[in-house]
Amino acid sequence: MSNLFKDIYSKSFYEEFSQILAQTLPVFDKEEFNTLIFNDAFAELELKERMTHTATVLHHFLPADFGDAAETIKQIIDNLRSAGIREKSIEYMFFPEYIAMYGIDDYENSIAALEYVTQFTSCEFAVRPYIVKYQDKMLKQMLSWSTHDNNKVRRLASEGARPRLPWAMALPSLKKDPNPIGPILDNLKNDSCEVVRRSAANNLNDISKDNPEFVISRAKEWLGSSKETDALIKHACRTLLKQGNPDVLQIFGFDSTDIELFDFRVTTPAVQIGDQLEFTFSLLNRGVSPTMLRLEYGLYYKKHNGDLSRKVFKISERELEPGRIYDIKRKQSFKPITTRKLYIGTHQVSIILNGKENKRVEFELMV
């Protein structure tokens, strides 16, 4: 069995899907379908390419008129549901891909199709070309979706409008000015569904990277309205907290004025690739009352050109009692991973208290 994610598009998947197509389409040639799917290039196609390829092949069998094709897609989904077939991962996202590819000039039919299809498989990527082409009209539609009875449609209202949605086309105008998204997020801040609230938080986190003042304003306005909304705000502010934004730290009650860091040392000054860095330090709250602490450390990795690049790792958020000493010991793995190339030489580690970085300590990475 393949471990490659792209192989969710397998022979067994297309066999099951072709049975539903045969049930839905008056004239369907299964042999031709398989020939078109499994062409000479299929084995080399990556996940997104296979998704697009499937939408292209499906177009060969659906009505030429997009409105009719959209109605047929709804029938296919109905038949999938009747057969007890549900999306296990993202394999049916070729339906929204189809809408984005072939429906962009048919706004009304596309909107109806997106609203229906997203309740079966997420349309968060497909909706974005429509925002680019029809921004004002599209955001009014998404505002309406933010009050929809179905939580998956409400999630689309937020997720589809994220300015920096990963693996999707960016929305430059909303990166520049996120205010049009504001009413959508206002509607979702107290949503009954956690998945929807998390999407709203992720949207705000995206916004914070270009317009932190927008998020800080919302955080101040919303904080304290409910436990669920407070959690949303905390998740939305994660990048600003990691950056040590003083306004955000103040919102959440983080104050390191009376916190003393001492005895910070690296206990493994020479670390071999594949082993672990170990370091220890102690904390003391010299104040007269408990204080909240967001505790992190910065790892300065050596790059190919010899410069250092910092990555911040969170240790914990905790309340420090006055007069009590807290002894902390941490380990950091230096096992090779595909997302980071390790270079031998001098690296550094630092301790970050409520966004304020203390002195760096050097260690050597060796083979």
N, C-alpha and C positions, 0 to 999 in steps of 0.2 A: 504494500500500500504506500502511495506517494506521501511524503511529508511536505510537499510544495503546496503553498496556499492556492496557487493558480489551478491546481488539479481538483478543486471543487467542481470545475468544469470537466467532468469525466464522461466516459462512455455510458456509465450507468445513469448519470444525471440526465444526459440528453435522451436516453432511452425512455426514462420516465416522463420527461417533458414532451417528447414527440407523441407519446400516447395521449396526453392532454390536448395537444394541437390537433391530432386526428379526431378527437372527440368534439373539438370546437369548430374547426374549419370544414366547410362543406366539401372542399376538394383539397386534400393534403397528400403530398407525395413524400412518404417517410424516407425512402431511399435517396431522393434528391436532397432532402434536408440533411441527412447524414453526410452525403458527398460534399455539400457546401460547407458544413461545419468542419469536418475533418479534412480540410484541404492540405496541401503540401506544407503550408506555413504554420499550421495549428500548433504543432509540438513546440515551436520556438516562441510562440506568443506568450507574453506575460499576462498577469491577472487582468489589468485594465484593458489590455488589447483583446483578450478573449471576451471580455464583457462587451466591448464595442463590436467585435466580430459577430457575436451572437445577435446583437440588435440589428446589424446589417443583414444577416441571413434571415432573421425574422421578417424584416421589411419585404423580402422577396415573396413571402407567403401571405402577407396581410393586404387589405384593400389599399389602393393607391391614395384614396382620399384620406387625409389624416384624421378627420372626425370619425369616419367609419373605422379606421384602424384603431383609434382610441377606444371605441365601443367594443371592438373585438378583444383588445387587451383586457378590458374589464371582464368580459366573458371567460377569457382564459384564466384569469385570477379566480373567478367564481368557481370554475371547474377544478382548479387546483385545490381550493378550499373544500369543495365537496368530496374530493378524493382523499382528504385528510393530509394534504401536502402543505407543509409550512416551511418557511425559509429557515435553514439551519445556521446560516452565516450571512453572506451577502450575495449569494449566487443569483438571485432574481433581480438584482439591481440593473440588469440590462433593460428592464421595462422602463424605468425613468431615463435611462440612457437613450432609449428609443424616442421618448418624448422630446428630450433635448435636441436630438439629431434631426428629427423630422417634423416637429410641431412648432418650432420657434416662430414661424410666421402665422400661426393660427392660435392667437392668444386665448380666446374663449374656450376652445376645445382643450387646449393644453392645461389651463387652470383646472377645469373639471377633472381631467385625467390625473393631474398631479395630486389633487385632493383625494381621489379614490385610491390611486396606486400606493401612496405613501402609507396607507393603512395596512398594506401588505409588505412592502419593502421600501425603505427610506428613500425619499426624493431629495435629500439635502444637497447633493451635487447637481442634480438636473435643474433645480430651481434657479441656480445662480446665473446662467446665461439670460434668463428672463429678467432678473433684477438689473443686469447690465443694460439690456435693451429697453425695458419698460419700467425703470426704477420707481417713479412716483406711483404709477398704477399698481405695480407689483407689491410695493410695500403697504399700500392700502389693503390689498388682498391678504397679505400676511398678517396685518393687524386684525382683520376679520378672522383669520384662521386661529389667532391667539385666543379666541373665545369659543372655539369649536368644541363640540361634545367629545370628540375622540382625542385622546392624549397624544397620539402619534401625529395628528394634524397640528396640534398645538406645539409639539416639539419642532415640527418643520418650520413653523413661524419664526422660531429662534435660531435653530441650527442652520437653516438655509441662509439666514442673514448674517452669520458670523463673518466679520471682515477678513479673518485670517484662517478660515476653516482648513485644517490640515488635508493635504492631498487633493485640494480643490482649487479652482481658479479664485484668485483674490478679488475683492470688491474695492477697487481703489477709491471710489467716491465715498464709500462708507468708512474706509480707513481714515480719510481726510476729515470727514464730518459724520460722526455716528449719531447725531441727533435724530435723524429719521427712524432709527431703531428704538429710540427711547420709549415711545408708547407701547410697543410690542413687549418690551421687557417689563414695563410697569404692569401690564396685564398678567404677566407670568410669575411675578415675584412671590406670590402666595399660592401658586398652582398646587392642586391636590396631589399631583404626580411627581415623585422625586426625580424621575428621568427628565421631565420637562424643566424642573427647577435647576437641575445640573446643567442642562443645555443653556439656560439663561445665564448661569454662572460662567460657563465657558465662553459665551458670547462677550460678557463683560470683561473677562480676562483677556480676550483678544483685543478689545477696545483699549484696555489699560496700557497696551504696548505702544500705542500711538497717541492716545488722549487720556492720560491718567486722571485729569481733573474731572472728566465725565464720570468715571467710576467712583472716585472719591466723593463726589457730590451725591451719587446714588447711595453709596454706603452710609454716609451720614444721615441721609433722609430715611433709609429703610431700617437701619439697625434698631433692634428692640421691638419690631412689630410682631415677631413670632420666632420660636426656636428654629423653625424650618427656614425662614428667611434669613436669620442670622447665619445659619450654616451656608446658605447660598452666597451671602456676602463674603464670608471667610474664604470660600472656594474661589470666588471671583477676584479676590484681592491677592491671590497666592503669588503672582509675579511681582506685584508691588511690595509685598512683605519680603520676598526674597531679595529684592533690590534695596531693602531698608528704607523705603519711602517714609519720611518722618510723620507725615499727616496720617498715613494708614496705620503706622505703629501706634500713634496716639489714639486713633479710633478704637483700637482693640486693647488699649490699656497697657501697652508694653513700654516700660521705662527702666533703663539700665543705669540711672544716675547713681544709685547706691550699690550696684553690683560690682564686686571686685573679682577679677580673674587672676589666679596666681598658680605657680608651680606647673606651668604649661611646658611639656617636654615630649619629644618624640623618643619612644623607647626602642624603636628599630631604625636607627639612623642610616642603615644600609638595607635596602629592600630589593630582593631579587624578583624579576618578572615571574609571576605565578604565585608569589607569596603575598603577605599582608603588611601594610603599614599599621603600626600601633602607636597611639599617643594618649597621654593622660593630662588632665588639668583639674583644678579645683575652683569652686565658686563660693563666694560669701556675700550674703545680703547684709550690708552694714547699716541699713535703714532700721526704722522702728516698727515697720508694718510689712506684711507680705507684699511682694511685687511680682508681676507677671514677666516671664522671660521666654522669648523665642530664641532657641539655641541652635546654631548652625556651625558648620565649618566649611572653609574654602579650600579646595584642592587646586593647586597651581601646577597643571600638567605642562611639561616641556614639549614644545612643538618642534617640527622638523627644522625650522629656521633658528631655533634656540630661544625664541621668546616663550613666555609663560602664559597660559590661558586658564583662567579660573572657572571652576565649576563648584556651585554651592550645594551642599548636602544638609538636609534638615536632620537634627538630632531629636528635638522634642520642643513642645511648648509646655511650660510648667509654672507653678507658683512657687517662689522661693520664700521660705519662712525667714524672718529676721534672726540674725545671729547664728544661723546654721551653716555649716560647711558641707558642700556637696562635692564628692570626688567622682569624676567622670573618666571613663576609659572607653576609647573607640578603636575600631579596626576598619581599614579600607582595603578592599581586595585590589590587587594588581594583576589579576588573571587577564590574559588577552581576550578582548571582545571585538566583534566585527565593527561596532560603531565607534571605536576609538583606537587609534594606533599609538602604541607606547614607545617612547624614545628614552634611551638610557641617559643618565646625567642628573643634574641637580633639579629637584622639584621642591615645592614648598607647601606648607599647610598652615592655616590660620583658624582662629576661633572668632565667631561672629555672635555678638550679644545684641539682640534687638536691632539688627541691621548694622551695628557698628563693628567694624573689623578691628581686631587687635593685631599684635605683631605676628609676623610670619616666622615659621621655623623651617629650616632646610633639612632635606634628607636626600639620599642618593638612590636612584633606581639603577639596578645592575642586572646583567644577564647571568 
